Amino acid sequence: MKIELTGKTAIVTGSGQGIGFAIGKRLAEAGAAVVLHDRTEERTAQAAERLRSLVPGASVTGVAADLATAAGAEALGRAVERTDILVNSLGVFNPKPFLEIEDADWMRTFEINVMSGVRMSRRYLPGMIKANWGRIIFMSSESAFQIPPEMVHYGMTKLAVLAVSRGLAELCAGTGVTVNSVLPGPTASEGVMDFVYKLNPGSTRTREELLDEFVRQDRPTSILRRATTPEEVANMVVYLCSPLASATTGAAVSVDGGTRRSIA
C-alpha cells in the first residue's frame, strides 16, 4: 500500500519536535509540501532544516506563531493562504495536583490544546469544502477517556478535542472533507521522556528504559508493554490524511498500544 500525497499541502502545528515533527516527516516522504510550525523562529527554522536534511528534495516551509492566541493564528493564516491537510498537533501537558491547578493553568492548557485547533480549522475549512477535498486531524489522547488524576486539566482538553472533531466531521457531511482524531498513548517524544527522567533523578538508566517502566507501572493495561514511538503515531495520521482513508471520518482512532480497555 503506497500513500501518495504529491500536490497536496499539509500544515502540522506543534511540529518542532516529537509527534508533530514525525508527522511532518512522514507527510514529506509521501510527497506533500509540508508547513512546519513552532512558537519561536529559532525552533521552527531548526525543525525545517532538519526535515530537509532527512527528506532530500522535500518542499518544507517553517512558520513561527503563538497559536495560543488569536493573533498568532491570524499570522499563520496570512503566511499560508490555503492547505489541503491540517494536522492540529500542538499540545502541552503539565502534571499538577488538582487542588494546585490555578485558573491560569486551566485557561492556558485550553487555549493551546483546544482553541489552537479550533482557530486553525475555522481558517482553513472553508477552502477545503470549496475544493471538495480536505483532511483535518486533531491530536487527542487516551487521557481523554482515562482522565489522569495528576493532569485533570489535560484530560479535559483532550476530551474537548474529540467533541470538536466529531462536530466538524458532521458539518462536512456529504463533502470530500474528512475530520478525525487520533489518540496516542504514552509516546517516546522528547517532552515525555524528559518528564519521566525528571521523576527519577540520578538514575543510570536511559530515558527510553525509564519510559517503558513508567508504562508498565502507571499504564498497566497497556498490551504493548512499552511506549509507542512518534513514528508509529505518525504512520496512522498520514494514512488518515491520504485518499486511502476517504471513508473514515468522525472517528477517534487509537494508537495507544491497547492501553484503553475497550473494544470500541
C-alpha positions in Angstrom: 0.0 0.0 0.0 1.6 3.3 -1.1 0.4 6.6 0.2 0.8 9.3 -2.3 0.3 13.0 -1.4 2.1 14.7 -4.2 0.5 18.0 -5.0 -1.0 18.4 -1.5 -0.1 21.0 1.1 0.0 20.0 4.7 0.2 22.2 7.8 1.3 20.4 11.0 1.1 22.6 14.1 3.4 22.0 17.0 5.8 20.2 14.8 9.2 21.5 16.1 9.8 18.1 17.6 8.1 14.9 18.9 5.0 13.5 17.3 4.4 16.7 15.3 7.8 16.5 13.6 7.4 12.8 12.9 4.1 13.5 11.2 5.7 16.3 9.1 8.5 13.9 8.1 6.1 11.1 7.0 3.9 13.6 5.1 7.0 14.9 3.3 8.1 11.3 2.4 4.6 10.8 0.9 5.2 13.9 -1.4 3.3 16.6 0.4 4.5 20.1 0.7 4.9 20.5 4.4 4.5 23.5 6.6 6.1 23.1 10.0 5.1 25.2 12.9 6.6 26.1 16.3 6.2 29.1 18.6 9.7 30.6 18.1 11.6 31.4 15.0 14.7 29.5 16.1 12.9 26.2 16.8 10.9 26.5 13.6 13.9 27.1 11.5 15.8 24.3 13.1 12.9 21.9 12.5 12.6 22.9 8.9 16.4 22.4 8.3 16.3 19.1 10.0 13.4 17.9 7.9 15.1 19.0 4.7 18.2 17.0 5.6 16.1 13.9 6.4 14.0 14.1 3.3 16.1 15.5 0.5 14.2 17.4 -2.1 11.1 17.8 0.1 9.2 21.1 0.0 9.4 22.4 3.6 8.3 25.8 4.9 8.5 26.9 8.5 6.1 29.4 10.2 6.6 30.6 13.7 3.4 31.7 15.6 1.9 31.6 19.1 -1.3 29.7 18.3 -2.5 30.1 21.9 -3.6 33.5 20.7 -6.0 34.7 18.0 -3.2 37.0 16.7 -0.9 34.0 16.3 -3.5 32.1 14.4 -4.1 35.0 12.2 -0.3 35.3 11.5 -0.1 31.7 10.4 -3.2 32.1 8.2 -1.6 35.1 6.5 1.6 33.1 5.9 -0.2 30.1 4.4 -3.3 31.0 2.4 -4.7 27.5 1.9 -4.0 23.9 2.8 -5.3 20.5 1.8 -4.3 18.9 5.1 -4.4 20.3 8.6 -2.9 18.3 11.5 -3.7 20.0 14.8 -0.8 18.5 16.7 0.0 21.4 19.0 -0.4 20.5 22.7 1.1 20.8 26.2 0.9 18.9 29.4 1.8 19.8 32.9 1.3 17.2 35.7 -0.1 19.0 38.7 -2.4 18.1 41.7 -5.9 19.2 41.0 -6.0 21.5 44.1 -3.0 23.3 42.8 -4.2 23.9 39.2 -5.0 27.6 39.1 -7.4 29.3 36.7 -4.4 30.4 34.6 -3.3 26.8 34.2 -6.8 25.7 33.0 -7.1 28.6 30.6 -3.6 28.2 29.1 -4.0 24.5 28.6 -7.4 25.0 26.9 -6.1 27.8 24.7 -3.2 25.7 23.4 -4.7 22.2 23.3 -8.2 23.1 22.1 -8.5 26.7 20.8 -5.4 26.4 18.5 -7.1 23.6 16.6 -10.5 25.5 16.6 -8.8 28.6 15.2 -6.8 26.7 12.5 -9.8 24.7 11.4 -12.0 27.7 11.2 -9.4 29.4 9.0 -8.8 26.5 6.5 -12.1 24.5 6.5 -14.0 26.8 4.1 -11.3 26.3 1.4 -11.4 22.6 1.8 -15.1 22.5 1.4 -14.9 24.7 -1.6 -12.3 22.3 -3.2 -14.4 19.3 -2.1 -11.3 17.7 -0.6 -9.5 18.1 2.6 -8.2 16.4 5.8 -8.3 17.7 9.3 -6.7 15.7 12.1 -6.9 16.5 15.8 -4.4 15.1 18.2 -6.3 13.8 21.2 -5.0 11.2 23.7 -6.0 8.1 25.6 -6.2 10.5 28.5 -9.5 11.8 27.0 -11.1 8.5 28.2 -8.9 7.7 31.1 -8.5 11.1 32.8 -5.2 11.1 34.6 -5.7 12.3 38.2 -2.3 14.0 38.1 -3.4 16.0 35.0 -7.2 16.6 35.1 -6.9 19.8 33.1 -5.0 18.0 30.3 -7.5 15.1 30.2 -10.4 17.7 30.0 -8.8 19.3 26.9 -8.3 16.1 25.1 -11.9 15.1 25.6 -13.0 18.5 24.3 -10.9 17.9 21.2 -13.0 14.8 20.4 -16.2 16.9 20.6 -14.8 19.5 18.2 -13.5 16.9 15.8 -16.8 15.0 15.7 -18.8 18.2 15.3 -16.7 19.3 12.3 -17.0 15.9 10.7 -20.8 16.2 10.9 -20.5 19.7 9.5 -18.7 18.3 6.5 -21.2 15.6 5.7 -21.6 14.8 2.0 -18.3 16.5 1.1 -14.8 15.2 0.3 -13.5 16.6 3.6 -12.9 14.2 6.5 -12.2 15.1 10.1 -10.8 12.6 12.6 -9.0 12.4 15.9 -6.0 10.3 16.8 -5.5 9.1 20.4 -1.9 8.2 21.2 -0.9 6.6 24.5 2.4 7.3 26.3 4.8 8.1 23.5 8.6 8.3 23.4 8.7 12.0 22.5 11.3 14.3 23.8 8.9 16.0 26.2 7.5 12.8 27.7 10.9 11.2 28.1 12.3 14.3 29.8 9.3 14.3 32.2 9.8 10.7 33.1 13.6 11.2 33.6 12.9 14.1 36.0 10.8 11.7 38.1 13.9 9.5 38.5 16.8 11.9 39.4 20.2 10.2 39.5 19.0 7.1 37.6 21.6 5.4 35.4 19.0 4.0 33.1 18.2 5.6 29.8 15.2 7.7 29.2 13.7 5.0 27.0 14.1 2.4 29.7 12.5 4.7 32.3 9.6 5.5 30.0 8.9 1.8 29.3 9.0 1.2 33.1 6.5 4.1 33.6 4.2 2.5 31.0 4.3 -0.9 32.8 3.8 0.6 36.2 1.5 3.6 35.6 -0.4 2.2 32.5 -0.6 -1.4 33.4 -3.5 -2.0 30.9 -1.0 -1.5 28.1 -1.0 -4.5 25.8 2.2 -3.3 24.0 4.0 -3.1 27.4 6.1 -0.2 26.1 5.7 3.3 24.9 4.8 3.9 21.3 7.1 5.9 19.1 6.4 9.2 17.4 6.8 7.4 14.1 4.1 4.8 15.0 1.7 7.6 15.7 2.7 9.4 12.6 2.0 6.4 10.4 -1.6 6.4 11.5 -2.0 10.1 11.0 -0.6 10.0 7.5 -2.9 7.2 6.5 -5.9 9.2 7.7 -4.6 12.2 5.7 -4.5 10.1 2.5 -7.0 9.4 -0.2 -7.0 5.8 1.0 -8.9 6.8 4.2 -11.7 8.5 2.3 -14.4 6.5 4.2 -13.0 7.2 7.6 -14.4 10.4 9.2 -15.8 11.4 12.6 -13.6 8.7 14.1 -11.4 8.6 17.2 -8.6 6.3 16.2 -6.4 4.9 19.0 -2.6 4.4 18.7 -2.1 3.7 22.4 -0.8 0.1 22.4 -4.1 -1.1 23.8 -3.9 0.9 26.9 -7.6 1.8 26.9 -9.5 -1.3 27.9 -12.2 -1.1 25.3 -13.3 -3.0 22.1 -14.7 0.2 20.5 
